[in-house]
Amino acid sequence: TVDLVESGGGSVQAGGSLRLSCVASGDRYTVFNMGWFRQVRGKEREGVASIDNAGGTMLSDSIQCRFTISQDHAKTTVYLQMDSLKPEDSAMYYCAFAPGRPLGANFLQPRWYSYWGQGTQVTVSL
């Protein structure tokens, strides 16, 4: 079991920035991915960014290079730096953990993740 706790969400004006954090604890894996997803009520969960145990990253085309994912040296905390925020970025943001690296997996798809945090709300206003 992997426990994930997100923080850093809040309300900002368009053009502002937020930095989300996700602290992981529990079982340890040498090969894994951690990702950030977002979801609006009534819509499907959308992959935002992912990072693997070696520091390799993936970013959704939809964020247009405005977000950056990173992790600390111990690989226990993952961050999502969000800049130039837009109202359409408003969502509940979830951190997720995927053990291993299945062949052909796309780690911007939620189906590949086994563990999820409770989410942190991001609201961007005009």
Protein Blocks (a to p, Z undefined) as FASTA:
>chain_A
ZZdddehiacddehiacddddddehjddfbdcdddddddehiacddfbdcdfkopacddf
klnomaccdddfkopaccdddehiafklgccddddddehjdehiafkbfklpcbdcebja
ddddZZ
